[in-house]
Amino acid sequence: MAEKIAFVLYKIWLKPVQELSVSDAGKLFKAVLQFVNNEEPEIEEPFEALYLSITEQIVFEWSKYNPKTGKYHWNYKGGISAENHIIRNSTEIKIWRSKVFTRDEFTCQHCSNIGGELNAHHVKTFAEFPDLRFEVSNGLTLCKECHITEHKRIRNEE
């Protein structure tokens, strides 16, 4: 049996959690427990922002004790990671990616292959359209090969 990891609920989350229905609070805690145990949780709208806040704090707390991350990493330079890198590795982008895949039924929208190594492609670029980064309507499921081809096509148009 795999080792299970626990988390601590901080006081700052007590009031927002109490404002949720009992059912939504249960779903929230189930999702957080799935997150800490490296499972893919299903996050619902009523508590998505609170879920992101809690999981980001958990990651921050873990980094204090994991010498391979944060200020304990050998290459730490005072927290100067680029904004794009931070966002591209955030929980919010993972949720966006999952929603895009689900909407497209895990099917490449160019070649119709189902499953495999999929990428969630930003139709309007991540860098140039920051307001659309997390809009599911700006996402497109592509297999790895079609994603590479699409970026080559875009580069050739410029």
C-alpha positions, 0 to 999 in steps of 0.5 A: 500500500502506498504511503499516504500524506496528510495536510494541516488546515490553516485558520485562514481557510476556516471561514471560507470552508465554513461558508461552503455547504457540507457537501461542497466542503466534503468534495473540497477535502476529498479533492485536497486529499487526492492532490496530496496523494498525487491523484487527479482530483475533480474540482467543482466551481463553487470551491475551485479558488479555495482549492487552488489557495489551499494546494498552493499553500501545501506546495509552499509548506512542502518546499520548506522541508524538501531540500530539492525545492525553493530556497533549499535547492542548490540553484536557488537565486532568491525566488526569481522564477519567470512569471511564465514558468510559475504559471505554466506549472501552476495548479490553475493551468493543470485544471485548464488543461484537464478541462480542455482535454475533457471537452475535446474527449481526449481526442486530437482536434487535428488528426482525431487520434484518441489518447496518447501523449496529448497537449493542450494548445493555446489558440491565442498564444499564452505569452501574448494573450494573458487574459485568455490563458485559463479560458477553456475556449482558447484551448485545443487538444492536440497530440504531440506530433500535431502540436509540434506541427502547429507551432512550426506552422505558426512560426512559418507564418510570422 
